Amino acid sequence: MQARWAEGSPAIAAWMSTHSLLIAQSLASSGVDAVIIDMQHGSATLDDMLGLVASIEVRGAETFVRVPSIDAGLIGRLLDAGATGIITPLVESAAQAQALVAALRYPPEGSRSFGPRIPALRFGPDYFNTANGGIVALAMIETGAGIAALDEIVAVEGLSGLFVGPSDLAVSLGHPPSPKTPPDMVRSAIALIRSKAAAAGKKAGIFCPTLEAADAALENGFDLVTTVSDLALVDSGTRAAVTTLRRAVPAQVQG
């Protein structure tokens, strides 16, 4: 992920709502830069993480995790399992962003406890000296309060960037969750998040429910976009297949 950014190129991540090891390997083999495991709304638990991270890493992608909240204990466990990026939802203040950074970094820059058994196998005995600069920390901006505190949040030292949650952002601004066709107010808020991140020298990512949304985000300068989630791909693919097959069945057979 960071290598892609160092080249000046945007990154693409798969979004994983399930906890299947087979799906994790399939997503990681697709050419994405990272697989984002959704622990907030998805089915994966901490018990699943060792297998999921190993499955993703062996196929050449990085593992990011969208955690349910800024929980330093959980974040530390995920980093020790080998995750290299953490996304936290509903960040609405500089203090929350600072708490995220502190949970990711070893002292004196943070408060992460030392015990990286699995990362040390991958990155070697110098992991302690490189870890603080190697973990991606993204704060999700998805409420009106988060928008109001953008300047303070994006100024937090050690924060890698901002990540837009378009559905919750729409709801917070008084609209139904309509990520496919966000109203003007939501589009303006999304553009503001991206511009504030860029002005501060930080990265801007966004959850994309469709390929069209991802294309638009890339055209608008986002540094990280997601593919359609694994569960959505299964759902839409299966529905499309059933629709096609129903049309192919002769009317007399259907009757």
C-alpha positions in Angstrom: 0.0 0.0 0.0 2.6 2.6 1.1 4.8 1.5 -1.8 2.0 2.3 -4.2 1.6 5.7 -2.6 5.3 6.4 -2.7 5.1 5.9 -6.5 2.4 8.6 -6.6 -0.3 6.1 -7.5 -3.7 5.5 -5.8 -4.2 2.1 -4.1 -7.1 -0.3 -4.6 -8.3 -2.5 -1.7 -10.8 -5.3 -1.6 -13.6 -5.1 1.0 -14.2 -8.3 3.0 -17.4 -8.7 4.9 -17.2 -12.4 5.4 -14.5 -14.4 7.3 -13.8 -17.2 4.8 -10.1 -18.1 4.3 -10.8 -19.2 0.7 -12.4 -15.8 -0.1 -9.5 -14.0 1.6 -7.0 -15.8 -0.6 -9.1 -15.2 -3.7 -9.4 -11.4 -3.0 -5.7 -11.1 -2.2 -4.8 -12.9 -5.4 -6.9 -10.5 -7.6 -4.2 -7.8 -7.8 -5.4 -5.5 -5.1 -2.9 -3.7 -2.9 -4.8 -4.6 0.3 -7.8 -6.5 1.7 -9.8 -4.6 4.2 -11.5 -6.9 6.7 -14.6 -5.3 8.2 -14.9 -6.1 11.9 -17.5 -3.4 12.5 -20.3 -4.8 10.3 -18.8 -8.0 8.9 -18.6 -11.5 10.4 -14.9 -11.7 11.2 -13.9 -11.9 14.9 -10.5 -11.8 16.6 -10.3 -15.6 16.5 -10.4 -15.4 12.7 -7.6 -12.9 12.3 -4.5 -15.1 12.4 -5.8 -17.3 9.6 -7.1 -14.4 7.6 -4.0 -12.3 7.8 -1.8 -15.3 6.8 -4.1 -16.1 3.9 -4.0 -12.5 2.6 -0.2 -12.0 3.2 0.8 -15.2 1.4 -1.0 -14.0 -1.7 0.9 -10.7 -1.8 -1.6 -8.2 -0.4 -1.6 -6.2 2.8 -4.2 -6.7 5.5 -6.2 -3.7 6.8 -8.9 -4.0 9.4 -11.9 -1.7 9.9 -12.3 -2.1 13.7 -15.6 -1.5 15.6 -14.1 1.3 17.7 -10.9 2.8 19.0 -10.0 0.0 21.3 -6.3 -0.1 22.0 -6.3 -3.7 23.3 -8.1 -5.0 20.1 -5.9 -2.9 17.8 -2.7 -4.2 19.5 -3.9 -7.7 19.0 -4.6 -7.1 15.3 -1.2 -5.5 14.7 0.5 -8.4 16.5 -1.5 -10.8 14.2 0.1 -9.0 11.2 -2.3 -6.3 10.1 -0.5 -3.3 8.6 -3.4 -0.9 8.5 -6.2 0.1 10.8 -9.4 2.1 9.9 -11.5 3.4 12.8 -15.1 4.5 12.3 -17.0 7.6 13.5 -13.9 9.8 14.3 -15.2 13.2 15.4 -12.3 14.8 17.3 -8.6 15.3 17.3 -8.5 13.4 20.6 -10.0 10.3 19.0 -7.5 10.5 16.1 -4.7 10.9 18.7 -6.0 7.8 20.5 -5.9 5.9 17.2 -2.3 6.9 16.5 -1.2 6.1 20.1 -2.7 2.6 19.8 -0.7 1.9 16.7 2.7 3.2 17.8 5.3 2.0 20.2 6.6 4.5 22.9 7.6 7.2 23.0 5.3 8.1 20.1 2.4 5.9 21.3 1.3 3.3 23.8 1.4 0.0 21.9 2.7 -2.9 24.0 5.6 -4.8 22.6 5.0 -8.4 21.6 5.0 -8.7 17.8 5.5 -12.4 17.4 4.0 -12.7 13.9 5.2 -9.3 12.4 8.7 -10.1 13.6 8.7 -13.3 11.5 7.8 -11.2 8.4 9.8 -8.0 9.0 12.7 -9.3 11.1 14.4 -8.4 14.4 14.4 -4.7 13.5 10.6 -4.5 13.6 10.5 -2.3 16.7 12.5 0.4 14.9 10.4 0.3 11.7 6.9 -0.5 12.9 5.8 3.1 13.8 6.3 4.3 10.3 5.0 1.1 8.7 1.4 1.1 10.0 -1.3 2.9 8.1 -3.8 4.8 10.4 -7.0 6.0 8.7 -9.7 7.9 10.6 -13.2 7.5 9.2 -15.1 10.8 8.7 -18.8 9.9 8.4 -20.7 12.4 10.6 -21.5 16.1 10.6 -19.4 16.4 13.8 -16.5 14.8 12.0 -16.8 17.3 9.2 -16.9 20.2 11.7 -13.6 18.9 13.3 -11.8 18.1 10.0 -9.0 20.7 10.4 -8.2 19.4 13.9 -8.4 15.8 13.0 -6.3 16.0 9.8 -3.6 17.9 11.7 -2.9 15.0 14.1 0.7 13.9 13.8 1.1 10.3 12.8 -2.4 10.0 11.2 -1.9 8.6 7.7 -5.2 10.0 6.4 -9.0 10.1 6.3 -11.4 7.5 5.1 -15.0 8.4 4.0 -17.9 6.3 5.0 -20.5 7.6 2.5 -23.6 5.8 3.9 -23.2 7.0 7.5 -22.2 10.4 6.3 -25.4 10.7 4.3 -27.5 9.6 7.3 -25.7 12.0 9.6 -26.4 14.9 7.2 -30.2 14.1 7.1 -30.4 11.8 4.1 -31.1 8.1 3.6 -28.0 5.9 3.0 -27.8 6.2 -0.8 -24.2 5.7 -1.7 -25.0 5.1 -5.4 -26.4 8.6 -5.9 -25.4 10.8 -3.0 -27.2 14.2 -2.8 -25.3 17.4 -3.4 -24.7 18.0 0.3 -23.1 14.6 0.7 -21.0 15.0 -2.5 -19.8 18.4 -1.2 -18.9 16.9 2.1 -16.9 14.1 0.5 -15.1 16.6 -1.7 -14.2 18.6 1.4 -12.8 15.6 3.2 -10.6 14.8 0.2 -9.4 18.4 -0.2 -8.6 18.8 3.5 -6.6 15.6 3.5 -4.6 16.7 0.4 -3.9 20.1 1.9 -2.5 18.5 5.0 -0.3 16.1 3.0 -2.4 13.2 4.1 -4.1 10.4 2.2 -7.8 10.2 1.4 -9.7 6.9 1.0 -13.4 6.1 0.5 -15.6 3.1 0.6 -17.1 2.5 -2.9 -20.3 0.4 -3.2 -19.9 0.2 -7.0 -17.2 0.2 -9.6 -18.7 3.4 -11.0 -18.3 5.0 -7.6 -14.6 3.8 -7.4 -13.9 5.2 -10.9 -15.4 8.6 -9.9 -13.4 8.6 -6.7 -10.2 8.0 -8.6 -11.0 10.7 -11.1 -11.6 13.1 -8.1 -8.2 12.4 -6.7 -8.8 9.8 -3.9 -5.7 7.9 -2.9 -7.5 4.7 -1.8 -10.7 3.2 -3.2 -12.4 -0.1 -2.5 -13.8 -2.7 -4.8 -17.4 -3.9 -4.4 -17.5 -6.0 -1.2 -17.2 -9.8 -1.3 -20.8 -10.3 0.0 -22.2 -7.8 -2.5 -20.4 -9.5 -5.4 -21.8 -12.9 -4.4 -25.3 -11.4 -4.0 -25.3 -9.5 -7.3 -23.6 -12.3 -9.2 -26.0 -14.9 -8.0 -29.1 -12.7 -8.6 -27.9 -12.0 -12.1 -27.3 -15.7 -12.8 -30.8 -16.6 -11.5 -32.4 -13.9 -13.6 -30.7 -15.1 -16.7 -31.6 -18.7 -16.1 -35.2 -17.9 -15.3 -35.5 -16.2 -18.7 -34.0 -19.2 -20.4 -36.6 -21.6 -18.9 -39.5 -22.2 -21.4 -42.8 -20.8 -20.2 -44.5 -24.2 -20.2 -41.8 -25.6 -17.9 -42.1 -22.7 -15.5 -45.9 -23.2 -15.3 
